[in-house]
Amino acid sequence: MRLKMTARAIAILCTICYLLVACTQASAAQDAGQGSSVENFTALAERILGEYYGRLDPGESGYVDDQISRLNMDRPGSLSTARETSSAAVIISATASSYHMPVVLAAAAAQAAPDDPLIVNNFATALRSIGRIDESIEALLHADDLAPYSPVILTNLGHSYLDKGMLAEAELAYRK
């Protein structure tokens, strides 16, 4: 019985040490400029929106324009509208009915609500789906700042790290 308690105590201690190291590494990464600020994230969303908007089919741009015009964050219910736009991006991506529209919608929603972890996460997954892995990681680090230890954000971060070949970082994200 005493041996089981000791092994369990060691396992708990190892987990605590692991989490402390992970937090220290994340903090050091942010201090080194590797973390993301709201301004950097918003600039990323704006850059992606500008880059991919011009690639929309003519029929898609009308729908996207309507969605973007609804994203005025000064109006009541605008966060709800940003979440709806972000959700539409996820659905369109899941159905593979458009290649560029999901990332454009997700970028517009993320630009409108850069402090919403779900919207930021959805934008990051849209980036990953088009092979923009570095930007996906940048967005997911911002999402992790907004909602630390969110299983969905950390899982997506692990996937992006794995796609990039960053195995140690992927394992760390998955373990968190």
N, C-alpha and C positions, 0 to 999 in steps of 0.2 A: 504494500500500500504506500509506504513512504517513498519507494522508488518511483511509482507512478506520479506522485505529487511532485517529486523533484523533476522528472522529465517534463511534466506539464508546466512547471514554473520556468524551466529553461526555455521551453517553446514560447511561452508568453513573453519572457524577457527578450528573446531573439526577435519576435514580432515587433515589440516596442522599439528595439534598437533599429530594426529595419525601417520602421516608419520615421524615426528621428533622422536617419541618414537621408531618406527620401525627401523629407521636408527641408533639410539643410541643403540638399542638392537643388531642389526647386527654388529655394530662396537665393542661393548663389547664382543660379541661372538668371533669375530676374535681376539681381544686382549687376550682373555682367551685361545686361541689355538684351538677354535672350528671351525674357518674358515679354508679354505684350501689354501695352497700355490701350485704353479706349481709343485714343487718337490714332495709334498705329493700326488698331483693328479696323476702325472706321475708314482709314485711308486704304487698307487692303480691300475692304468691301467696295469702296468707290472705284478702285482700280479694276477689280474683276468685273464690276457692273459695266464700266466703260468698255472694257476689252471684249466682253461677250455679247453686249447688247447689239452691236453691229452685225453679229453672226446669226441673228434670229431670222427665221423665214418671215416674209411679209405678213402672213396670217397670224403668226405668233406675236409679232410686235404690237398689234392692236390690243390683244389680251393683256400683255405685259404692261403696256402704257396705262390701261385701265387700273391694273393692280397698283402700279407705282403711284398713280395720282391719288389713290386712297390712303397712302402711307404718310400723310401729314401728321407728325407726332404732336402737333399743338392741338389737335382736335380731340374731343372726348372719344374714348373707345379705340384710340389709335394703336395701343399695344395689342388689343384683340385683333385688329386688322393686320398688324405685322405678323402675328402668330398665324392667322389664316393664310396669309401670303406664303409664309414659310412652310406651312403644312401642304399647301398646293404644290410647292416645289418638290416636297418629298413624294407626294402622290404621283406627280408627273414623272419624276425620276424612276419610281418603282414600276411604272407601267411602260417605261422606255418609249414613250410616245414623242419625246423631244430630247435632243442632246443638249442644246444650249439654254433652253428656257428654264430648267430647274436651277441652274447656277445663277442666272440673271435674277430670277425671283428671290432666291435665297440671299443673294447679295443685297438686293434692294431692301428686303426685310431686315437683314443684319445691319445695314447702314441706318435704318430707321430706329432700330432697337438694339444697340450694341451692348446693352447691359442685361439682356435676357438670355440666360444660359441655353435654353432649348433652341432659340432662334440661332444663336451662335453655333451650337452643335450641328443644327441642320445645314447651315452654310458650310461648315467644315466637311460634312459628309458629301455635299454636292461637289466641293472642290476635289475631294478624294476620288469621286466617281469619274471625274474627267482627267485624272492623273496629276493634279496639282497638289502633290503630297506635301511639299514644304509649306505651302500656304495653309493646307489642311491642319498640319501640326501647329502652325502659328495660331490659327483660329481656335483649335482645341485647347491650347495652353491658356488662351484668353478665357475660354469657357470654363476651364478648370479653376481659374482665378475667381470666377463668378460663383461657381458651385463646387467647391472642393469635395473630392471623394464621391462625386456623382458616378454611379456605376455605368451609365450609358456614355457619359463623356469619357471616362477612363477607358472603357472598352474601345470606343472609336479612336482614342489616342493610341492605344496599343495596336490597333489595326493599321493606323497610319505609320507608326514607327516600324511595324513589321514590313509594310510595303516598302519602306525606305531602307530596310536591311539593318535597322538599329535594334538589334535583338535585346540587348541589355535594357534599353529604355522601354521597349515593348513589354518585357517581362515585369519591369517595375510598375508600369501603368496597369497591367493585368492584375498584379498582386495587390495593388492599392484597392 
